[in-house]
Amino acid sequence: MKLLKFQNILIILYHSICLGDLIRPSYGQELNYIHVVFEWKQKPDATHYQLELIELNSNSTCLIDSLKTNLFIDRSNVLWNKIYQWRVRALLHSNDYTQWSEPSVFITKESKLHFVNITNYQDSLIQDGLTMMGGPNPIRHTVVIDRHGNEIWNDAEYSFKINHVDQYGAIYGNSDHLFPDFTATKINYNMDFLWSSNQEVDPHELKETDRNTFFTLRNIFSNGPIPSDISVAEEFRDLGFLADDTTNEFPWYGQEIIEFDHDNNIVWSWDPFDHFSLDDHDRHGHTWEEAYIRMKYDWTHSNSIYFDEFESSIYLSSRHLSRITKIDYPSGEVIYNIGLPSDYIASGDSCIGNGLLFNFQHHIEKLENGNFTLFDNGNISNQIFDHGLRISRAIEFEVIGDSVCNMIWSYSLPNTLFGRAGGSMQVLGNNNRLIYTRGNAFGAQNNPTIIEVTNDQEVVWKLRGPSYYAWYRAFRIPSIHPDAFSVLIDPLSSIKAGSESVDGIMHIDGTNIVVSIKNESDYDQPYFYKIKDDKRWVQAVTGTDIINAGDILELSLNVLSSWQTSNTPYTDIDIIVTPIKHSYAEKHLKFRLYDRSDSRSLEDIDNTVINDIDNLPNPFNPITNISYELMQESDVKILVYDVMGRKVKDLLDKRQDSGKRSIKWNAMDNNGQNVSAGLYFYTIEAGNNIKTGKMLLLK
């Protein structure tokens, strides 16, 4: 993109939301991770930044130097269960340092996973990154560790179990928090709930589409027969059932696929009772014994969904049918089933891929090359294979023409690591495979194990967890904080305008003014950006670009000739940058563009837009009245934040005439839920002014 020139232009910059110079961690924030994002306001005339971090208990100090942007992710200096103070200062073009910012304080919570055994067999062959695993025992939980077993992140007190991490670092799973509302939920690494099902659904799977809809599973019931030849048929007859293969006398349940929109409306569903035959059920595993105990039959036990956006197809893993089903979306037509031969499933000979012989499988995924991977639990592998052992496998296979299946790669775990439930397989960037098995053979203790295996089947890394742990899936991720990015204006100086000194840019002919967006994460991310001003002095810039991990996108502004005929000496310009896959992290900056050649002096400009902000009563319960005075007609935005810096409530976003104004807050968030007692901040933004107040909610 060409860099275009300004002529005699002054730009004044200010942040639209900032509770002081230090943005995050916010004051008093409790962190559930030790790889910490530090972010602060851009300083005028800065070339680099220094960050000071003090662990307050021991008073040990760490000084981090030569930081080029106003965001830094520290991966080595923060520990669990500590209290830290931090502050920053800037090195200026003059080679002098600014004063240190006012310090802020944050707390790290306690770690959860106190012991894992790690073996690095071939360190140079291990895929870089962190490992995320989660499951039901000892309680529902998820943790992230580094290759040495050091815990980096956990789900804090929210009892969250991971199901999926997408290519942009978004996290999906289920939580016991406020059960059953969060049995399907999307979170970020701060444990903010970004979407939830708001009702009980099956906890095995959650996937998001590019249309911002969500696929998950939900139990659905219908009566079916009890087979006459199962091992517990007589026990059923003793209870009065016929167990005659045909009488629909017993509750069966399967999992329907449901698609929610972002507002929790069901926009599509798929019922297995409409598409599968009741003749197809497991007769060789343990499912009917469990049905006798529970008095309901877990027929399909579907546990995994892969939605192929390109071909508009859903791949469904039905564990108790040992079946992968390709479903046309949205018609719901079954295109094919991959499964066992008819010795094991009644209609098996009509399935494709009889030779793959996977059974009780988990975690169907489709690779970029079109192949499929899954974790073959192998619950009835002792009946299928000549070795007579229960053995779990990780497999990759291809499907040609919706009719032929070929095994591409398989890895058989030792029978001591047979996992009858859970399990996952992930193909990594270096073509290694990350395999998780619960290692819970029938009647044995859990032996949860994650291994990284090369394409040549060499184990290069191994994790073993305590026997009282059970996970569901494991993922290798490049890092946490996929939402981290910075936005800088260059050059930036301290300017005297009116009665105030503001951060701004003095333009001189021949210089370029650049807005830089840096992807500070380790994920390639798409960003939407929009730059425009209210008097159309500047050519609007709007676009969407993918910024690779660690890269910078530079944007410049073209000042149009309309500034020369304007009847005011300035225009207000907005910069909005949104990481599309992490829209909650949107940044909104404002700056004021002044005409230096205007006959009116900068000293004569009154920048004051908001006066006399207050809220009464304070403390309050449950209503407080926020009052303010507008000195001129303005677009007004009022937001409420908690002490962790998270937005709680959008109170107002509209244009208002000058004069005294007020608005009530009833201590409810954007979801209509009552907030907890504590300290809250509100910001009033109007024109180029932002005012901030504090209010205390008592209960």
N, C-alpha and C positions, 0 to 999 in steps of 0.2 A: 504494500500500500504506500503511495507517495505521501511524503510529509509536506504539508502545505503551509504557506506563510501567513502569519498575522501581520497587521500594520497598526502600530501604536495602541496596543491592547493590553489591558491589565486584567488578570484573572484572580478572583478571590475564591478560595476553596474552603469548604467546611464539611464535616461529616454530618450525616443526617441523624445518626444515633451514636452517642458516645457518653458513657457515664465516667468522665475523666479521660486522661490520656491512655490509660491501660484498659484494653478491651476484654481480653480473655487470657487466662482464667479471671473471672470476675471476683470481686472482693468476697472472701468467705466461701467461695465455691468448694464443694467436696467432689474430688475427682475419683472416678472408678477406673483410672488408668495411670500409668507412669510414663508413657510417651506423651508429653504435654505440648499442646499448641499455645505458644505465647504470641499475642497480637496486640499492637498498640497503634496510636494515631501516627500518621506520617508527620515528621518534623520538617520545618522549613530549612532549606540550605543544607540538608543532611547528605553526606556521602556514604556513611556507614552508621551502624548502631552498636552499642554495647548493652548487654543484658547482665544484670547482677542477680544471682539467685542465692538466698541464704536459708539453710535449714535451721530453724529457730531453736530447736532443742539443744543442738551441739554448737550452734553459731558458725558452722562451717560454711564457707563462702565459695561460690563458683562464679567466675567472670567469663562470659562468652563474648568474643570480640568479632569485629569485621562482618557483621550481619548486613546484607545488602538490601533486604526488604523489611517491611514492618511486620513480618510474621516469621516465626522460627519454631520448628518442632524439635524439642529436646528429647533425645532417645537414650540418654546415659546418666543424667545427673539427679533424677528424681526417684525416690524410693517409696514403698508403701508405708502407710500409717505414720505420716510425718506432717509437720506444719512448715510451710515455706513462705518467705517474703521475696517479692521480686520487683524490680524497677528497671527502667531503661534510660539511656541518654544517647545523644547523637553526636557524631563527629562531623563538624561543619566544613565547608569549603575553605574556610580560613584556617583550618587545622586546629581549631579550638573545639572543646567539648561544651555542650549545653549543660545546664544544671540537670541533675537526676530528676526524673519524674517522681511525683508522690508515690510511695510504695503501695503495693497491694499484697494481700495474703490469701493463700489457698491451702487446702487440706487434701491429703490423699487418704482414701479409705483403706480398709484391710484387704489383703490378698485372700483368695479363696482356695486355690489349689496349692496345698502346702508341700506336696511331694510328688514328683514323677521321676522315673528312671529314664535317662536319655543315653543312648549309645550312638556316637558319630563314627560310622565305619569308614566312610570316604568323604571327608569334609568338603573336598574340592568338587564333588559331584552332586552336592545337595542344592536343591533349588532355593535361592534366596527368598527371604520373607519370614512371616510368622505363621503359626498354626493355630487355628480356631477350632475348638471342639465343644460340643454341648450335649447334654442328655438329661435323663430323669433322675439319676442317683448320684449322691445321697439325697439331694433334692434337685428339682429342675434348675439347671444352671448352664452357663456358657462362659468359657475363659479363652484367652489368647496368650500363647507363650512364644518365646523365641526358640531358636534351634538348640539352646542349652537348657531349656526347661524353665527359664525365668518367666514368671507371670507378668504380662504387660497390661492386660485389660480384663475386667470381669463385669458381669451383669448386675453388680451391686445387690440391692435387696429385691430385685424385680422377678426373680425365678423365671428367667428366660431360657428357652431351649432353641438353639439355632437349627434352621432347616436349610437355608440357602444364603449364599453371598453372590451377588451378580457381578458382572464384569466391570461395573462402576463402583463397587464397594458398598452397595446398599445391602442391608441386613434384614432377613426375613425369618420368622419363627413363631413361637408361641410362648405365652407367659401366664403364670398363675396369678399375676397382679390383677386385682379386682375381677376375679373369675366370675362369669365366663367371658367377659367382654374382650379379653385379649388372647383368646385361644388361636387367633391368627393375627399377627401384628408385624408391622414394619417399624424398625427402630434406627437410631443412629448411635454412635459410640458414646454419646452423653446420656444414653438411655432415655431419650425423648421418644415418645410413642408418636410416630408420624402417620400411621394409619392402623386401625384395628377393626376386626370383624363386628364388634359390638354384640356378639352373640356366640353361643357355643358352636364350634365346628370341630372337625377332626384335627388333631394337632400335628399330623404327619407332614403336611406340605403347604407351602404358600409360595406362589410365583406371581410376579407383576408383569404386565404386558406393556408394550410401547404406547398403548392407549390409556395408560394409567388405570387399568382394571386389574383385578386380582383373582387368580384361580386358586381355589382351595377345595377341600373335601368335606363332606358332611354325611353322617350316618342316616340311612334310610331303611325302613323295615317293611317286610312282607312275610306272610306265612309260606312255609315250604315243607316238604316231607322229611322224615327221618329215614335214612337208608337202612335197609334190612341187614346189610352185611358188615356194618362197622362193629368195632370191638365192644362198644357199649350199647348195642341194640337191645339186649335183654334188660339192661338197667333202665333204659327208657320205657320198655314194656312194663316193667315192674311199677312204673309211675303212672301207667294207664295209657301210654301212647301206643299206637299201632305199629310204628316203625316198619311200614310196608312199602316204602319207596314212592308211593303215589299220593297218599293223603296229606294235604297241606294243613298240618296240625301244629307246627312248631315255628316260633319266630326266627326268621332269618334276617340278617342285616348286611347290607353292602354300603359302599361309599359312593354317593353321587358327587359328580364334579359340579361345583357352582362357581360362577363368575360374578364378583361384586364390582360395581363401579365405586368411585371414590367416596360417594355418599352412602355406601352400604346398601344400595339397591341391587337385588339379584337380577342381572341382565341376561343370563344364560345358564342352563343346567343340563346335565346328562345323567340319566337314571340307569344303573346297571341292570335293573330288573326288566327294562325294556329292550336290552340288547344282548344279554347273556342268558343262556339256558340254565335252569336249575339242575339239569342233569350234570352240569359241570361243577364239581366241587371236590375238595380234597378228601380222598378215602384212605390215604396212606400215611398221613401225618398225625398230628396231635389235636387237630382242630375239633373233632367231635368229642374227645374227652373233655376239652375245655367247655364245649357247649353243654355237656351234661352237668358240669359244675355251676355254670353261669345261667343256665336255662335260657339261653339264646345262642344262635349260631352265627359266628363271625365268618360270613361266607366269602367275601372277596378280600377283605383287609387290604384295600388299596392304600399305597403308602408313598407314591411318588408320581409327579406330573412333570412332563417337559412340554412346553408349548413352542412350536416352531412357527415363528411369525411369518417367515418367508413363504412356506408352503401351506400355512393355515391349517396345521394339524396338531393334535394333542396326542402325546404318548403317555399311556397310563400303565403303571406297574400295579398289578393285583397279586399280592403276595400269596394268598391262600389258594389261588388258582394257578400259581407258577406261570403267570401270563403277562406279556407286554401287548397292549392293544393300541393300534394306531386308529385315531378317530378323526374324521373330517370335521373341521370347524367352519361354519356353524351348523351344518346339517345334522351332525351327530352320528352319521353313518360310520359303521365299523369298516375300515379298509382292510385290516388284517389283524390276526392274533398270532403272536409268537409264543409257543409253549411246548409242553411235554407231549409225547405220543399218547395214543388212546389207552395204553396200559395203565396210565396214571390219571388222565382226564378224559371223560367220555368222548368229547368231540376233538380230541387231540390230533387225530390224523388230518383234520381239516385245517390245522394250524400250520404256519410255516415255521422253519427253524427247529424242527423236532430234534435235530442232532446237537443243538447247543446244550440241551439237558440242564439248564439252570432251573433252580426251584427255590421257592420262598425268598425271592430276591428283593433287593432294595435299590433305590437311588438310580433310576434310569436318567441318563443324560445323553445329549447329542453333541458331537464334536463339530468343529468347523469343517473338517474333511467329510462330514456326513456319516461317519461311523457312530456307533452307540457304545456306551459303557454302562455297566451295572455291577453291583456287588451280589454275587450268587451265594446266598447263605448256605444252601446245600442241606436243608433239614432232612430230606429223604435221599441224599446222595448215597447212603449206605445201601439203599434198595436199588438205586439206578446203576451204580458202577460196580465193577467186579471187585474193587478193593474192599468193599463192605464197610467203609468208614464214613463217618460224617465229616465232610471236608468242605470248607468254604473257599470260594474262588473270586478273584477279580477278573472280569473279562471285558474285551472289546470285540465287537462284531460289526459286520456290514450287512445291509439289506439291499439287494439288487432288484430293481423293478417290482417292488412290493411283493416279491414271490420267493426269492432265494436268500438264505442267510449263510454267511461264512464267518467262522471264527478267525479273528485277526490276531488276537493276543489274549493269553490267559495266564494267570498266576495262581497256583494252588497253595493256600496257607497250610502249615503243618496242622495235623488234626488236633493238637493241643490248643490251637487258636481258632477252632471251629466256633463260629458265632451264629447262634440260632435266631437272634433278633438284632435289629439295627444293622449298621454297616454302611460303608460308602467307598467310592472310588473316584479320584479326580486325576485327570491327565494334566500335568504341570507344564509350564512354559518351556522347560528343558527336555520335555518328553519323558520325564520320570512320572511315576504314578504314586499318588498318596492313597494308601489303603487303610481303612479303619475296620477293625473287628472287635466286637464286644468280648469275644473269647469266653462265651458262657455256654459251654457244652451242657447238655441236659444233666441236672443234678450237681453240676460243678460250680465253683465260685467264678465270678467275673474275672477275666484277665484282660481288661481293656488295653488294646495295643494299636498303635499307629505306626506304619512302616512306610518309608519312601523307597521305591524299587525302580531301578533303571529299566529301560526297554529291554535290556539283556538279562533282566531278572536278578540283578545284583542288589541286595539290600544295602543302602548307603546310610540310612538313619532309622532309628527305632525309638519309640516312646512306649513305656509301660506305665499304666496308672495303677493306683491302689485297687484292691479287689472290691472295695465298697463303692467304686465309681462305675457308672455305666453311661456311655455316650451314645448318641444317635448317629451323628455324622461328623466328619472332620474336613477342614478346608485349609489349604495353604493360601495365604493372602499376602500381597506385597507389603502392607503396612496398615495401620489404623489411620483415621482422619482423612478419608477420601474427599471430604468437603473443604479441605484447606486450600485457600487461594488468597492472593493479595492483589490490590489495585493501587497503583502509584501514579501521581502526576509529576511530570518533570519538565522544567525546573520548578521548584517551590520555594518561595521566600516569605519573609515577614514584612507586611505592608501596613503603612498607616493610612486608614480610611475612616473619615469622620472622627469620632472620639475614640475609636478602637484600633488596636493593632490586630490584624488578622493574618492568617496564613494565605498567601496568594502567589501570583506569578506576574512579574514585571516583564512584559514582552519587549524585546528589542528586535528591530528588523534583522532578518536572517537567521533568527533562532527558531527552533521547532518546539512545540509543546506536545507532549506525547502522553497518552493514557496507556499504561502498561498493565496487562492482566497476566499474572503468573500463576500457573497451576503448581501449587506447593505440595500436591499429593503424589503418590506413586502409581496412580491410575490415570490413564488417558481419559479426559472428561470433556463432554460438550458444554459450551458456555453460550448463553444468550446475552447480548449486550445492547444497550440502547442509550444514545447520547442525544439530547435535544435541549433547546432553550425556549423560553416562553415568548420571546420577541422575534424569533427567527433570524437572529444575526448569524447563526452558525448552521451550516449544512448538517442536517440530522444524520447520525450514523447508527445503523441498526444491522445486526447480523447474528449468525450462529456459527461458531467455529469449534472444532475439536482441538483442544490444546493438549499435546502429549505431556506425560508426566515430567514435571520439572521445567517445562518450556514456558516461554513468554510470548504473548500476542501484543504487538504495539499498534495503537490506533492514534490517528491524528485528526485534528479538526480543521475544517476550512471555514474561515470567517468570511461571510458574504458582504457585499457592498451595502446591504440594508442598514448596517450599523451607522453609516454616515448620515442617514436621514432620520434617525430615531429621535423622538422628542424626550427621551430619558437617557441618562448617561450610563446605563448598565442593563444587562439582561441576566437572568438566572438560568443556569444550565444544570441539568440533571444527568448523572451517570448511574445507570442501573446495570449490574452484572449478576447474572443468575447461573449457577451451576445446575444445568437442567435436571440432572439425576439427583440433585441434593438441593432442591429449590428453597428449603428452609434456611439455607446459608446465604441467601441473596444479600448483596451489598448495595447500598443506595448512598451515593455521594452527591453533594451539591456544591457548585461554585458560582461565584458572581463574576461576570465579564464586564469590565469597565472600559469606557472609551477615554484613553488618556488625552486625546486631542480636544475633548469637549471643554468648553469654556468654563464650565462649573468645576470647581476644585474638588478633589477627593475629600478635603477637610470639611467641605460643606455638606457632604452626604450623611444623612442620618440613617444608620443601618439598623436602628432599633425597630422591631416589628412587634415584639411581645413584651408586655409589662405586667408587673404585679401578679405573678402566679402564686397560687396557694391552694390548699385543700383543707376543708373543715367538714366534720371534726377530724382530728388527728391526734391520738389514735382513734380508730373508728370500728364499728361493728353494727350492721354489715355494710352500711352505705356511707360514702364520703362524696363531697361536692368539690370538684376541681374547677377553680375559677381563674380567669386570665383576662387581659385586655389587649386587643389588637389595635395597633396604631395606624394600620392601613389595611385595605382589603387584601386578603391573602388566601392561598391554599393552606389549610390547617390539618395537621395529622397529630393525633394524640394516641400514644401507645403506653401499655403497662408492662413492666418486666419484673421478674422475681430477682432475688439476690444472686442467682447464678447467671443472670444475664439472659435468661430465656424469655421470649415474648409470651405474655399471658393473655393479653386482651387488646384488640384493636377497638379503641373507643370512638374515634372520629377520623374521617378522611373526606373532607369536603371544603369548598370555598366559602369563606365567611366575610361579611362586611366588617368594617372597623367598629370598635366599641367593646364594651364589657361582655364577656361570655362565660358560660359555665356548663359543666356536664357532670352527671353522676356516674359513679362506679359502684356496683352492687356486690363486689367481691366474687364475681363469677368469671370463668375463663371463656375462651372462644368456643369451647365445646358445651357451654351451658352448665359446667360443673362448678360447685363451690370450691374456692381455693383455700388452702390451709392458712392458719394464722402465721404472721411473720411480717418482715419488712418488704415493701415493694417500691419500685421506682416508676415514675411516669415522666414521659418526655412530651413536650409540646413543640412541634416544628411548624414554623410559619415564615415564608420568605427565606431569608438567609439566617434566621435566628432559630436556635434550639434552646429551650429552657428545661431544666430537670428538677423534679421534686421527689421527696421521699414521703411515704405514708406507711403507718403501722396498723395492721389488722389484728385485733384482739378477739379471742373467742372464749 
